[in-house]
Amino acid sequence: GPVGMFNQVDARGQGQISQPQFVQAVRELGFPGTAQHAALVFDGFDGGRGYVTLSGFIFLEENPFKRRLMLRPDDPAIRKTQQERRAHEIRQVEILKRQKRAKAEFR
């Protein structure tokens, strides 16, 4: 997703990506256009600053929950929802494991 891409490109952890970094990264990731096309895409992100931050990539995230989490990672309501989602996923995995064991025992 966008956060992973941003963090991969911003390997030094500066919190921002320059146009040359962006162009190189999207080309390496298989962007079908030319370097000039990639630079034009970047120009749409940077607002004339010459760099883009993670918040400039957030709109690329399709999942609205993940977008909110990226914007406000310390928001207690979002953290609670995230914890509830993780707990639900763990429960689902446990249910699937039990079902698999039951099927194996039935055979």
GISUL-V571094 format. One record per residue. N is the residue number from 0. D_FIRST is the distance of its C-alpha to the first C-alpha in Angstrom with 2 decimals. Layout:
BEGIN
{{N & D_FIRST} {N & D_FIRST}}
END
This chain:
BEGIN
{{0 & 0.00} {1 & 3.78} {2 & 5.61} {3 & 5.43} {4 & 6.25} {5 & 8.64} {6 & 10.14} {7 & 10.66} {8 & 12.41} {9 & 14.18} {10 & 15.65} {11 & 18.80} {12 & 17.28} {13 & 18.99} {14 & 16.55} {15 & 16.61} {16 & 15.95} {17 & 18.92} {18 & 19.25} {19 & 20.34} {20 & 17.41} {21 & 14.97} {22 & 17.20} {23 & 17.51} {24 & 13.84} {25 & 13.01} {26 & 16.27} {27 & 15.53} {28 & 12.29} {29 & 14.66} {30 & 14.85} {31 & 18.04} {32 & 19.90} {33 & 22.05} {34 & 21.48} {35 & 23.24} {36 & 20.84} {37 & 17.85} {38 & 20.07} {39 & 20.72} {40 & 17.08} {41 & 16.90} {42 & 20.14} {43 & 18.63} {44 & 16.24} {45 & 18.79} {46 & 21.69} {47 & 24.18} {48 & 23.49} {49 & 22.55} {50 & 19.35} {51 & 16.20} {52 & 14.94} {53 & 11.77} {54 & 13.40} {55 & 13.45} {56 & 9.71} {57 & 9.62} {58 & 11.01} {59 & 8.06} {60 & 6.64} {61 & 8.86} {62 & 9.92} {63 & 12.75} {64 & 13.25} {65 & 9.96} {66 & 10.81} {67 & 14.27} {68 & 13.37} {69 & 11.67} {70 & 14.77} {71 & 17.31} {72 & 16.45} {73 & 20.23} {74 & 21.20} {75 & 23.30} {76 & 22.64} {77 & 18.87} {78 & 19.56} {79 & 22.08} {80 & 19.86} {81 & 17.24} {82 & 20.23} {83 & 21.59} {84 & 18.48} {85 & 18.53} {86 & 22.28} {87 & 21.99} {88 & 19.66} {89 & 22.20} {90 & 25.02} {91 & 23.59} {92 & 23.28} {93 & 26.83} {94 & 28.13} {95 & 26.82} {96 & 28.42} {97 & 31.67} {98 & 31.72} {99 & 31.27} {100 & 34.08} {101 & 36.26} {102 & 35.91} {103 & 36.77} {104 & 39.79} {105 & 40.92} {106 & 41.23}}
END
